[in-house]
Amino acid sequence: MHNNGQGTFGATSADITQVSAGNYPQSIAPGYFNNDQLLDFAVANYGIHQDGATVVDPGNVKVFINQGNGTYVSSTACAVGFGPAAVVAVDFNGDQTTD
């Protein structure tokens, strides 16, 4: 959805971008991950962990890169251990770049 500048959001079917973030996305964090000044976002996907599940999914983190035209391209899913529940995007080392 796009902010229309009047305190509300407007969306048409042309405005909506669908992305695949995994089986159980838990958290989202915006950030400038490729330094192009277009806001990207990362998603923590918890995965599937039920006993007897037919699909085994330990979870992952995906970064979605803003293309500047209202669409996003997914990076490769990054394995981060079993069941990630949160993700943050900050400059941990002070180099003016989102980590």
N, C-alpha and C positions, 0 to 999 in steps of 0.2 A: 504494500500500500504506500502511496505517496502522500506526504504532507502537502495540503493545498495552501498552506500559509495563513489560514484563517482559524487555526485551532482545531481543525478536523482533518480526517484522512479520507481520501477518495480512492476507489479502486474500480477498475473495469477488468474484464477478463484479459485484456492486453497488458494490464499493469502487473498481474500476478505471475511471479516466477516460482515454479516448483523445483525443489531440490531434494535429493535423497540423502538424508542424514543418518540413516541406519534404522535398526529395529526399534530402539527405545531412546531417542534423543532426550537428554536430561538437562543440558545447560548450553547456553549460547554466550559468546563473548565477542563483541565488535573490536576491531583493531585494524591498523594499517600494516598488513603483513608483507606487502611487496613494495612499500614506499612510493606508490603512485598517487597518493592523496585521495584515493577512492576507498571508502570504508568497506572492508572485508569482514568476514565473521568466521569464528571457529565453533564447532559443535562437539560436545561430549556425548557419545552414543554408549549407553550402558550395556547394550547387548542382551542376549537371552541366556538365562541361567537356571531355568526350571528343570527339576528332575523329569526325565522322560521326554525332554524337548527333542523334536525331530531336527531342529536346526541348532547348531552350536555356534554361538557368536559371542566371543569374549569381550566385545566392545572395542571402541577406538575413538580417535579424535580426527575430524575432518576440517580442513580449512577451505572456505569458499571464497574465491577471488572475484571481486567486483569487476565487470567488464566495461562499466561506464555507460551502458545502454539499458540498464534495468535488469540485466541477467548476471548470473554468477556461474563460475566454472569450479567444479570440485577438484581439490588436489587429491593425491593418493591418501587413503585412510592410513593413519599412523597408529600402530599398535602401542598401547601405553599401559598394558597390564589388564587385569581382570576387573571389569565393571566400572569404568570411569563414570563418576557422577557429577563432576563439575569441571569447568575450564575457565581460566582467566587469561587476559591479555594485558600485560603491563611491560614497562621498560625496566626489567630487573637489574640490568648492569649499567644503566645510566648512559648508554651510547646514543640516545635519541631515536632508537628503533624499537618497535614493539616486539617483545619476545613471546 
